[in-house]
């Protein structure tokens, strides 16, 4: 919230580093909706869309796990520019998950961006309660981001 009690608008920068074209405004909306629903704020958020090869390298480097994963999020940090976070999404893994779930790639990407955004502000999914809270918030955020 800003000083007047309104939800502050986070600056979201999407970097598409792979070949599938994605409507970035939906991903920006998913991140903003996730923050609003969680009652959290950030000054800026970077969202990178990557391919499986790059995600596998990042997964190995930062999480010491092999192979690509769907999303990696880094906790928000205070910088000179304000509080900022970073979310990385693997589009090819998202495509597979969208097919498995029976919905569109864009919906899956919105869910993953919302999920990662929640992680940047401290939400955790390593307990059943945490998983349920995050699942609810990310689904609601994606639905709002995809609304006409």
One Martini backbone bead per residue (centre of mass of N, CA, C, O) as a GRO file, in nm:
protein
  148
    1UNK     BB    1   0.099   0.035   0.018
    2UNK     BB    2   0.042   0.352   0.015
    3UNK     BB    3  -0.010   0.651   0.175
    4UNK     BB    4  -0.327   0.645   0.059
    5UNK     BB    5  -0.408   0.317   0.058
    6UNK     BB    6  -0.303   0.218  -0.205
    7UNK     BB    7  -0.213   0.009  -0.440
    8UNK     BB    8   0.078  -0.052  -0.557
    9UNK     BB    9   0.258  -0.035  -0.860
   10UNK     BB   10   0.429  -0.266  -1.012
   11UNK     BB   11   0.723  -0.317  -1.177
   12UNK     BB   12   0.717  -0.506  -1.482
   13UNK     BB   13   0.964  -0.720  -1.634
   14UNK     BB   14   0.970  -0.876  -1.949
   15UNK     BB   15   1.176  -1.158  -2.060
   16UNK     BB   16   1.211  -1.303  -2.377
   17UNK     BB   17   1.440  -1.600  -2.412
   18UNK     BB   18   1.254  -1.724  -2.634
   19UNK     BB   19   1.032  -1.829  -2.910
   20UNK     BB   20   0.769  -1.782  -2.769
   21UNK     BB   21   0.489  -1.603  -2.795
   22UNK     BB   22   0.380  -1.360  -2.542
   23UNK     BB   23   0.146  -1.194  -2.356
   24UNK     BB   24   0.274  -0.982  -2.127
   25UNK     BB   25   0.022  -0.849  -1.985
   26UNK     BB   26  -0.065  -1.110  -1.837
   27UNK     BB   27   0.189  -1.142  -1.658
   28UNK     BB   28   0.171  -0.873  -1.521
   29UNK     BB   29  -0.111  -0.920  -1.400
   30UNK     BB   30  -0.043  -1.174  -1.234
   31UNK     BB   31   0.160  -1.040  -1.047
   32UNK     BB   32  -0.022  -0.814  -0.937
   33UNK     BB   33  -0.250  -0.997  -0.831
   34UNK     BB   34  -0.086  -1.161  -0.631
   35UNK     BB   35  -0.007  -0.924  -0.453
   36UNK     BB   36  -0.289  -0.819  -0.387
   37UNK     BB   37  -0.406  -1.084  -0.263
   38UNK     BB   38  -0.155  -1.092  -0.044
   39UNK     BB   39  -0.078  -0.796   0.054
   40UNK     BB   40   0.163  -0.707  -0.134
   41UNK     BB   41   0.492  -0.561  -0.214
   42UNK     BB   42   0.662  -0.407  -0.492
   43UNK     BB   43   0.866  -0.226  -0.707
   44UNK     BB   44   0.995  -0.487  -0.855
   45UNK     BB   45   0.978  -0.721  -1.144
   46UNK     BB   46   1.130  -1.004  -1.280
   47UNK     BB   47   1.056  -1.173  -1.597
   48UNK     BB   48   1.163  -1.489  -1.723
   49UNK     BB   49   1.173  -1.649  -2.039
   50UNK     BB   50   1.265  -1.990  -2.093
   51UNK     BB   51   1.440  -2.255  -2.171
   52UNK     BB   52   1.538  -2.570  -2.085
   53UNK     BB   53   1.842  -2.529  -2.084
   54UNK     BB   54   1.854  -2.280  -1.902
   55UNK     BB   55   1.691  -2.399  -1.665
   56UNK     BB   56   1.885  -2.629  -1.598
   57UNK     BB   57   2.121  -2.447  -1.522
   58UNK     BB   58   1.975  -2.290  -1.295
   59UNK     BB   59   1.891  -2.534  -1.124
   60UNK     BB   60   2.179  -2.625  -1.068
   61UNK     BB   61   2.301  -2.358  -0.955
   62UNK     BB   62   2.062  -2.283  -0.729
   63UNK     BB   63   1.932  -2.598  -0.648
   64UNK     BB   64   2.085  -2.864  -0.718
   65UNK     BB   65   1.931  -2.959  -0.986
   66UNK     BB   66   1.807  -3.155  -1.234
   67UNK     BB   67   1.690  -3.007  -1.481
   68UNK     BB   68   1.403  -2.881  -1.556
   69UNK     BB   69   1.175  -2.631  -1.451
   70UNK     BB   70   0.911  -2.418  -1.421
   71UNK     BB   71   1.007  -2.249  -1.148
   72UNK     BB   72   1.198  -1.961  -1.038
   73UNK     BB   73   1.253  -1.795  -0.721
   74UNK     BB   74   1.347  -1.489  -0.570
   75UNK     BB   75   1.394  -1.320  -0.314
   76UNK     BB   76   1.338  -1.031  -0.204
   77UNK     BB   77   1.517  -0.720  -0.239
   78UNK     BB   78   1.699  -0.455  -0.120
   79UNK     BB   79   1.746  -0.165  -0.305
   80UNK     BB   80   1.793   0.140  -0.437
   81UNK     BB   81   1.504   0.099  -0.600
   82UNK     BB   82   1.407  -0.123  -0.400
   83UNK     BB   83   1.184  -0.379  -0.397
   84UNK     BB   84   1.299  -0.692  -0.544
   85UNK     BB   85   1.228  -0.944  -0.795
   86UNK     BB   86   1.255  -1.296  -0.929
   87UNK     BB   87   1.133  -1.467  -1.229
   88UNK     BB   88   1.147  -1.804  -1.368
   89UNK     BB   89   1.031  -1.942  -1.684
   90UNK     BB   90   0.945  -2.247  -1.843
   91UNK     BB   91   0.783  -2.295  -2.136
   92UNK     BB   92   0.806  -2.602  -2.200
   93UNK     BB   93   0.698  -2.696  -1.926
   94UNK     BB   94   0.433  -2.540  -1.943
   95UNK     BB   95   0.324  -2.691  -2.188
   96UNK     BB   96   0.306  -2.969  -2.055
   97UNK     BB   97   0.122  -2.883  -1.816
   98UNK     BB   98  -0.115  -2.780  -1.983
   99UNK     BB   99  -0.183  -3.049  -2.113
  100UNK     BB  100  -0.228  -3.207  -1.846
  101UNK     BB  101  -0.456  -2.987  -1.743
  102UNK     BB  102  -0.632  -2.868  -1.992
  103UNK     BB  103  -0.486  -2.595  -2.078
  104UNK     BB  104  -0.341  -2.316  -2.146
  105UNK     BB  105  -0.043  -2.168  -2.170
  106UNK     BB  106  -0.124  -1.892  -2.056
  107UNK     BB  107  -0.237  -1.996  -1.791
  108UNK     BB  108   0.019  -2.135  -1.691
  109UNK     BB  109   0.195  -1.882  -1.690
  110UNK     BB  110   0.021  -1.721  -1.491
  111UNK     BB  111   0.050  -1.919  -1.257
  112UNK     BB  112   0.365  -1.917  -1.243
  113UNK     BB  113   0.399  -1.617  -1.193
  114UNK     BB  114   0.232  -1.607  -0.937
  115UNK     BB  115   0.392  -1.814  -0.780
  116UNK     BB  116   0.668  -1.671  -0.792
  117UNK     BB  117   0.576  -1.408  -0.663
  118UNK     BB  118   0.502  -1.528  -0.390
  119UNK     BB  119   0.789  -1.622  -0.325
  120UNK     BB  120   0.929  -1.338  -0.319
  121UNK     BB  121   0.729  -1.268  -0.048
  122UNK     BB  122   0.740  -1.567   0.128
  123UNK     BB  123   0.595  -1.787   0.014
  124UNK     BB  124   0.503  -2.130   0.089
  125UNK     BB  125   0.507  -2.503  -0.029
  126UNK     BB  126   0.610  -2.714   0.226
  127UNK     BB  127   0.306  -2.729   0.298
  128UNK     BB  128  -0.020  -2.786   0.289
  129UNK     BB  129  -0.113  -2.501   0.358
  130UNK     BB  130   0.076  -2.350   0.164
  131UNK     BB  131  -0.027  -2.485  -0.094
  132UNK     BB  132  -0.322  -2.393  -0.070
  133UNK     BB  133  -0.276  -2.091  -0.064
  134UNK     BB  134  -0.119  -2.068  -0.329
  135UNK     BB  135  -0.324  -2.200  -0.516
  136UNK     BB  136  -0.545  -1.994  -0.474
  137UNK     BB  137  -0.392  -1.734  -0.550
  138UNK     BB  138  -0.290  -1.820  -0.836
  139UNK     BB  139  -0.568  -1.880  -0.961
  140UNK     BB  140  -0.693  -1.602  -0.914
  141UNK     BB  141  -0.479  -1.437  -1.063
  142UNK     BB  142  -0.509  -1.574  -1.340
  143UNK     BB  143  -0.807  -1.516  -1.382
  144UNK     BB  144  -0.781  -1.208  -1.372
  145UNK     BB  145  -0.562  -1.178  -1.600
  146UNK     BB  146  -0.766  -1.326  -1.821
  147UNK     BB  147  -0.965  -1.121  -1.812
  148UNK     BB  148  -1.135  -0.893  -2.021
   0.00000   0.00000   0.00000
